[in-house]
Amino acid sequence: MKTIINRIFILIIILTSCNTFAQHDHFIQNGVIEYEKKSNIYALITKKIKGETDSYYQAAFESYKKNNPQFKTAKSRLSFSKNKSLYKWDETNESTSNHSWIADDAMANLKNIIATDLDTQTSTTQKNVYDNLYLVKDSLRKIDWKITDETREIAGYECRRANAVILDSVYVVAYYTIQIPFSGGPESFTGLPGAILGLALPHENMTWFATKVSEIPVSDKDLAPPVKGKPTDNKELNKTLLEALKDWGKWARKTLQAYSL
């Protein structure tokens, strides 16, 4: 009888502890996630000049390395509340480097402003494509995520890894946390059971990682979609880009992928 009572007592303690943990497991419903994007410019240039026999390309690369760091960094933020968000760049915090044509990369230079509505599964994206400003309204991209058992801590949150392939060949690694039950993340990436705090495009040599999460009130004004730009959708923008890039040779595909992100 004493053994049974002891087992019941231990069971009560375990159940009470679990209940206490659940009560204190805090989930963020609204706030701001700050990200740092890093682009490995040296790796991008290496790919760009691969196969080029003219020594001018290698000389330009060596000159660039003498005056610029390997990684270009830029900061962005995702404001979210309920099922809406606004993703934009903080221009004042972008790292400075000497401009060079050899380091010019469309994906590294992205400055999209993206308003997402998870209720309607739509987004409004302001895209600056060279000298043209577009306002792209369309459905959210459907991403076939494969969730794994791998975890890592990002900005103080335990995150789980998920993998996917988008745009036919762009491999994506994402880390999301269920403690922020908002199915969004940097750029146009959505569709996971929590906020994406880490994102990597390994073959494109780029990463986005959260550096800070602030639980603060976010008003409708803070989430207002961009309004400037030539109205279009993804299909029409893709047609426009294909026409513009038809003479770009081997660089056309990567540029098209960047503006389709």
N, C-alpha and C positions, 0 to 999 in steps of 0.2 A: 504493500500500500504506500509506503514512504517513497519507493522508487517511482510509482505512478504519479504521485503528487509533485515530485521533483521535476518529472518530464513535462507535466502540465504547466508548472511554473516557468520552466525554460521556454516553452512554446509561447506563453503569454508575453515574455520579455522580447522574443524575436518579433512577434506580431506588432507589439507596441513600437519597437525600434523601426520597423518597416513603415508603419503609419506615420511616425514622426519624420522620417526621411522624406516621405512623399509630400507631407505638408510643407516642408522647407525647400523642396525642389522647385526653384523659381523659373518661370518661363517669361521671356520678354515678348511683349505684344507690340510694342512700338519703340522707335528709336532711330539711331544713326550708326551705321557700320562704316568705319574708315578703312580704306584699302591702300596698299602700296603695290604698284605694278612695276615689275622689273623686266627689262628686255635686254638680252645678251647681244649687244650690237656687234661685238667681234665675231660671234658665231654667225650672225645674219650676213655680215659682209663676206665672210669666208664662203658661204653658200652662194652669194651673189656673184662673186668673181671666179667661182670654180669653173674650170674649162676655158677661161679667158687666157689667151697667149700673150696679149699685149702687156708689156712690163709696166705700163702706165697705171694699170689697175692695182698691181701689188705695191707700187710706189705710193699711190693715193692711200692705200690701206695702212702702210707703215706710218705715213704722215698723220693719219687720223689717230692711230694708237698712241703716238707721242703726245698728243694734245687732249685726248679724251679718255674717260674711264671706260672699262669694259661694259658696265651696265648702265643703261638709261633708266631713271626712276621717275615715276609720276604718281601723284596721289589723287584718289577719288573717294566718293562717299555715296552710300545707299541710304536714303531716308525711307522709312516704311511705317505704315500704320494700318491695322486690319489687313485688307487684301490689296493694298495699293502701295506703290513705291516710285521713287524718282532717283535715278542714278546719273551722276554728273561728275565732271572733273574739277579739281581745284588747281586752276592755272598758276596761282601764285606760289605753289609748292613744287612745281615741276623742276627737276634738276636742269641746270644749264650746261650746255656743251656747244662747241664750235659747230656751226652748221656745215655739213658737207654732203654733196650729192651721193657719195658712196655709202653714207650711213642712212640715207633716206629709205624708210620702210613704212609702208601703209599701215600695217598692223601695229607696229610700235608707236605710230603717231596717232592712233585713233583718239577721237575726242567726242564720242557719241554722248548725247543726252537722251536717256531712255525712261519714259513713264510706262509703268506696267500696271495692268488691272487684272488680278487673278480671278475675279468674279466673272468677267466677260472673256477672259483668256485672250486679251488683246494688248497691244503696245503701240506707243507713239514714239518714234525715234527721230531725233534731229541729227542728220549726218552731214558733215562737211567733207565733200568729195572734191578735193583740190579747190577750185574757185567757185564751186557750186554748193548751195545749201539745200538739202532735201528734207522733207517732213514725211517720214514713212509710217503709215498706219496699216497695221496688219495683225493677223493672229499670232499668238506666241509660237515659237518653234517647238515642235514635239521632239523631245530627246529621249532616246531609249537607254536610260541609265542602267548600269549593272552595279548594284551595291555589293561591296565586299566586307570582309571582317576586319580589315585594317583600320586602325584609329591613330590619331595624333592630336596633340593639343595646339590650338591656335587662338591667340588673344584671350587665353584663360578658359577656353571652352573645349570640351572633348568633342572631336569631330570624327565622323566615319567617312571612309573613302568610297567614291563611286566613279566608274569609268564610262565613257561613251565615245562615239564617233559621229561627228557632224559634218555637213557639207561634203559628204562622200568619203573624205579622207583625213579630216582634222581630228586627231586623237586628243581627248579631253580627260583630265583627272580633276575631280572635285572633292572637297572635304566639306561636309555639312554638319550642323549641330541641331538636334531636336529641341534644345533649350531655347532656340529662337524659332518658333513655329511659323515662320514666314517662308514660303517656297520661292525665294528669289536669290539673287546674287549679283556679282559684277557683270557688266555688259548685258547680253540678252539671255543669260543662263538661268533657267528656272526648272521646276519639275521634281525637286527632291523633297523629302519629308521635313525639311528645315532649311534655314538660311545657309548659303554657301559662304564659308569664311576663307576657303583656300581654293584656288583654281590654277591649273597649269596646262599649257599647251606645249608639251615636251618637244615636239618636232618643230615647233615655231619659236622655241627658245624664249618663252614668256611665262610669267607667273603673276597672279594677283593674290595677295595674302592680307587678311584683316590685321590691322595693328591696334585697333581700339573699337570697342562696342559701348555705346552710350544709350542707356535707357532714359529717354526724354520724350516729352509730348511732341507730336508731329501733327501740324495742322493741315487742312486741305490745301491751303495756300502753298505750303512747303512741298506738296505733291503735285502741284499743277503741271500738266504736260506742256512741253514746248509748243510754240505756235508759229514760229518763223520757219520758212523754207518752202520749196516747191512741193506741193502735195503729190504723193505717189504711194505705191505699195511695193513689196519685195519683188514681185514678178516684173513689174515695169522698170524698177531700178536696175534689176539684173540685165534686162534687155538693153537699157541705156549704157551700162558699163561694158557689156560685151561689144557693142558697137564702137565705143570709145577706145577699147583696149585691143582691137583686132590686129593692130600692127605692132604690138608690144613684145611679141615673141615669147621667150621663156619666162618673162616677168609678169605676163598677163594673168596667169592662173593664181599666183600668190596675191596679186593686187585685188583680183576679184573676190578671193576668199576673205581678205581683210575687210572690204566694204560690205560683205554679206554677213559678217559676224554680228 
